[in-house]
Amino acid sequence: DCRDFSFFYLAAPETNPSRNTIWTDIYEDPAGNGWMTSAVSPFYSEQGEFLGVAGVDMTLDVIVNQVLAMELPWQGFAMLFDAE
């Protein structure tokens, strides 16, 4: 039951009344896939009824490799940082 996981409550109406996509802090995946983050979004019916949460998990390795592979013009550079 996905309602038992903390990501569900991050996107639920009680904690996310603005209905935005929420990014989790980095955490160690209990399934052994390494360090991850998740993006979770609430979804609603056309009548505004909360139906559930959709999300995607990404390992930190994937994010770091994407940042490193960016080709930026004008001798630019990319940085990866968290909310703090």
N, C-alpha and C positions, 0 to 999 in steps of 0.2 A: 504494500500500500504506500504509494508515493507521499501521502500526507504525513507519513512518519519521518520524512527527511526534512532537514532544516531549509533546503533550497525551496521547498514548496511554500513555506511560510514567508520567505523573503518576498515572494511575488503575490501573495494572497492579499485580498482587499484590506484586511485589518492593518497590515504593515506596509502596504504599498497603494494607498488611495489614489496616487497620481497615475497608476497603471503603467509605469515605466519599466523598461528592461533593467534588471538588476544584475550586476556582476558580483560574484562571491569573492571573498579573499582567497588567496592561494591556500590549498590544503593538500595533504597527502591522500591520494586515492586509496580507499580501503580495499579495492580490487587489485591493487598492486601495479597500477599503470604510472606511478610516479606522482610528481607534483602537478596539480590541476587547478583550474578555475572554471566556473560555470557561469553562463549567462542564462537567466530565467526570465520569462515574460508571462504575464497573466493573459488568459484569453477569455473573452466574454461573448455571450450571444448578442444578436442584434438588439435584443430587448434590454441589454445591460446586465444580464445574469452572469455571475462568475461561474465559469465552467471548469477551469483548471489551469495548469501551468505547463508551458512548453519550454524546453531548455536544451542547451548544448554544452558539452564538456570539452575543454581543450587542455592538453598538457602544456606545461610551461615550456617544454622543449620546442613544441610547434610554434608557440608565440615568439620565443627568442629567435628561432631560425627565420621566421618571417621578417622580423625586425632587421636581422643581420643581412637578409637578402634584398632589402629595399634599395633601389637605385634612386638616389636623390640628386636633383640638379644643383648647380651653383655651390658645389663643395659642402652641401648640407650634411647633416647627420641625424640619426634617429636615436631616441632615448626611450627606455622602458622604465616606468615608475609606477608606484602604487598610490593609493589615496593619501598616504602619509608622507 
